[in-house]
Amino acid sequence: MSMSTTAEPAVLEYRLTATDRCDSCGAQAYIAAEVNGSELLFCAHHGRKYEEKLRAVATSWHDETARLADAR
């Protein structure tokens, strides 16, 4: 008995919406980080600016900045 597998394209599920806003400037959020049980939201600019320090303390890091390239 042979099994055939078909590769299904990966579908990305985005959880951040246009109503999610950056905690630093109010722009649309594309990055969510969980720090000390609280979720922090950042636009692409501020997410990159604080990424090194945040990743050291964040328990999770969710990055949807690839959506910016898809919008072109």
N, C-alpha and C positions, 0 to 999 in steps of 0.2 A: 504494500500500500504506500503510495507516494503522497506526500503532503506538499501542496503548493502554497506559497505565501505571496500575497501581493503587497507591495509597499504602498501604503497610503501616504499621501503628502501630509506633512505635519501642519496642523492648524494651530496657530497661535491664538490663545484666548487672552484678550486684553482685559484687565480689570480696572484700569484707570480711565476715567471719562473726562469729557470737556469740563465738567463741573468740579473736578478735583484740581485744586489750586496749590501752587508753590507756597510753602510756609515762609519763604524769604521775600518774594516779590509779588506774588499773586498771579503770575503767569500760569498757563496750563501745566499741570504736573505730569511728568513722564517717569519719575523715579519715586519709589516708596521704600523707606527704610524703617525697620522696627528697632527702636533703641529703648531699653529699660521699660518694655511693655507698651510703649507709645509709638504710634505710626507717624513718621515725618514724611512730608511730601515735598518734592523739589522739581522745578523745571530742569531741562537738560543742562542749562548753564550752571545753576547752583548745585545740582547733583554732582557734576564733574568737579566743581570748585571744592566741595566738601567731601568728595568720595573717599579719599585716602584716610582722613580722620574718622569718618563715619563707619567705614568697613571694619575698622579696628574694634569698634564697640557694638556694631549692629548685630542683631540676632538673625535678621533677614534683609535681603537687598533685592528689590524687584525693579528691573530696568526695562522700560518700554521705549527708549529713545530710538530704536530701529524704526518705529512708526514714522518718525520725522523724514527719513529717507524714502519711505513708501509713499508719502504724500506728494512727492514731486511729480 
